[in-house]
Amino acid sequence: MKFSTKAIHAGNNPDPSTGAVNVPIYATSTYADEAYGVSKGYDYGRTINPTRVALETNLAALENAKYGFAFSSGMGATHAVASLLQKGDHVIVSQNVYGGTYRIFERIFRKMGLDFSWVDTSIKIEIENALKPHTKMIFVETPTNPMLSLTDLLMISDFAKINKLISVCDNTFMSPYFQNPLDFGIDVVVHSTTKYINGHSDAIGGFAATGREDIAEQLKFIQNSVGAVPSPFDCYLVLRATKTLALRMERHNLNAMKIAVELHENYKDKIKKVYYPGLKSHPQHELAKKQMRGFGGMISVDLGSLNNAVKFFNGLKIFSRAESLGGVESLICHPVSMTHGAVPKEEREKFGLTDGLVRLSVGIEDYEDLIEDIKNALDEIK
Ligand SMILES: *Cc1c(COP(=O)(O)O)cnc(C)c1O
């Protein structure tokens, strides 16, 4: 079955008691047994909920995974994945991951005895050099935020198999519509469903999926033990949203491509650099075409100085000035002062994260209006 058919039908069976075509919001904390030892397979709401089961079935199908688990946030999903490890284990992580991932690894899991090495996972030799006798996991994010640099998923899964590591990919930026890490042999895929998967900026959620039964059993155990589960209402919202994921991603991609080309070709005087994997000028454009089916809706633009970035930032009218990404509405973020304030200046400038860099989350409005908005804001820069 192809993507949109799965998105609309997987997990969405008509309700057996009424025939309702939409999965009901099962707002219940517990379930009654018919008699001693006779239940319908449901016992307690943290452990299992039919709306959540529908969402997990749906998202697992979209990631070509056998098993899927929904969480109350993307960080809840990442927490569950890191909880697969034990005291003394070492993890190799992409140096440029989501800030919250850095925080939970360094500030929560390190004090519980896990060890982390932060490396440029797009370079094989860096990964090989980071390997320790007790390395147990490699955790990558591709493309990265906000530099949009890519890691070769096949290279990572081969490296993980040879060294008996669990390989994990945070696939939030691409969504399952454009990239399926498990198809490249990655063991676990995680998502912040808050972003593209839900896409309407009205719910926080996370998801983890795997094809490995041993990992699935542990994730199920952790999900139930820790209890970072989404509410039935949030499950309903996300389940509703995936029905249009393909349409939304196509439009995000189209709009971002139009904007990236326009900025790259027509504003050489005002723009130092445009980062978008869909541009031929992107150093990993060939890898992008190999492991992604589209290039997504995120663009980063280096305007050369903080002064220029601020003028552009304040000059936009349709783009809202906000963190987060992946919603139907366009957003602009200034990473250095917003999402990446904690990264030391020398560190961030090494990988191109300058004071003049802004990140666009291109929404699904009409691109003509977005380009007009951008042109007007660029006029603010003399
Ligand atoms: C937002 C985000 C997360 C965290 O997800 P929450 O739903 O905010 O907890 C993790 N990874 C990436 C790439 C993100 O963008």
The ligand as a Tripos MOL2 file, in Angstrom:
@<TRIPOS>MOLECULE
LIG
   15    15     1     0     0
SMALL
NO_CHARGES

@<TRIPOS>ATOM
      1 C1         10.8570   19.6520   18.6910 C.3       1 LIG1
      2 C2         11.8390   18.5630   18.4670 C.ar      1 LIG1
      3 C3         12.0510   17.5690   19.4320 C.ar      1 LIG1
      4 C4         11.3430   17.5780   20.7700 C.3       1 LIG1
      5 O1          9.9770   17.3830   20.6330 O.3       1 LIG1
      6 P1          8.8720   17.9460   21.6750 P.3       1 LIG1
      7 O2          7.6130   17.4490   21.0760 O.co2     1 LIG1
      8 O3          9.0050   19.4320   21.6880 O.co2     1 LIG1
      9 O4          9.1910   17.3430   22.9920 O.co2     1 LIG1
     10 C5         12.9640   16.5720   19.1480 C.ar      1 LIG1
     11 N1         13.6460   16.5490   17.9900 N.ar      1 LIG1
     12 C6         13.4750   17.4960   17.0440 C.ar      1 LIG1
     13 C7         14.2550   17.4260   15.7690 C.3       1 LIG1
     14 C8         12.5700   18.5350   17.2450 C.ar      1 LIG1
     15 O5         12.4200   19.4720   16.3130 O.3       1 LIG1
@<TRIPOS>BOND
     1     1     2 1
     2     2     3 ar
     3     2    14 ar
     4     3     4 1
     5     3    10 ar
     6     4     5 1
     7     5     6 1
     8     6     7 2
     9     6     8 1
    10     6     9 1
    11    10    11 ar
    12    11    12 ar
    13    12    13 1
    14    12    14 ar
    15    14    15 1
@<TRIPOS>SUBSTRUCTURE
     1 LIG1         1 GROUP 0 **** ****
